[in-house]
Amino acid sequence: MNSESAIDAVDCFPSERLLAYATHSHIHIDAGDSVNVQVYPIGCRATALKWSPTTSESNIQLVAAFEDGSIMLFDKTSMAKLNQIKLGHVNDLAFNENGDFLAVVGDDKLLRIWKMSSLNDEPLQVNLRSRGVSVSWHKHNAAQLLVGEVNGLIRLFDISSNQFVFSAYVPGTELTVASWNPESSEIFSAIIDSNWYIWDLEKSNFPHFNGTSLPGSNQFKWSISNSRTFAIGTDLPDMPANSNIQLFPSLFTKVPITLSIPNKGRMTCFSWISESQLCIGTTRGIVLLDV
């Protein structure tokens, strides 16, 4: 992790202490002890990275989306283009718990789902009502996907019936992220117009917690070990350095902790690499920050 280049995307695989991050020209895979595992040259900037759950240090499986609309699959020795279609701007990628399905959403207002064993086949395509911003599977709900759209609509898509089975909506100008709580498929979150919301469907179909976040907030990451802790970030270029990522130790936190980034770079992306450590992509490289 000696790169001082700006980081476009980052994703961590905590169980193996692996992290992947993209600069403008390369995708790097490092082990948590700063050992470089692999470097791949890329032709344009990455918009999203996601580890497959089948990954181990000896069996790397990573997918990346790029500004030109292409999606690439990476293993320890090679990289290959997913199908030959270009999708437009991809905003998010997600594998299911077993790594046999890949879901993609983007600006073309489509949810696409590929079966990893038959990547040359056409994916399932589902029309969305607006640009797709976020997509995720949950380890406790293998049959459904959480899909967030820019218009403020959050829905559950059931892959067995191929239809949406639940929806939540918060009026606003722009939803920037929706995220499932890692421990409970009844709890999910979203950021809409720089306000954060958390739903607990065991209690109500309406937001159970809410608060004000940083201007332009577009990243919400639940802790991997504490289902009540989360971090919020914004990559707005005009935000002062060391003021664009906040930690909420509990759902009841009203005054979050503003995290200081040691290299003084501006945060561009982040991911949890352990229960007490964030991997932060900045305009000056990667930072591992204890929290």
Helices and strands as residue ranges (DSSP letters): E 9-13, G 14-16, E 18-22, E 26-31, E 36-41, E 46-51, E 62-66, E 71-74, E 79-81, E 90-95, E 101-106, E 110-115, G 116-118, E 124-127, E 132-138, E 141-149, E 153-158, E 163-169, E 175-180, E 187-192, E 195-200, E 207-212, E 217-222, E 230-234, E 245-248, E 257-258, E 267-274, E 277-282, E 285-290
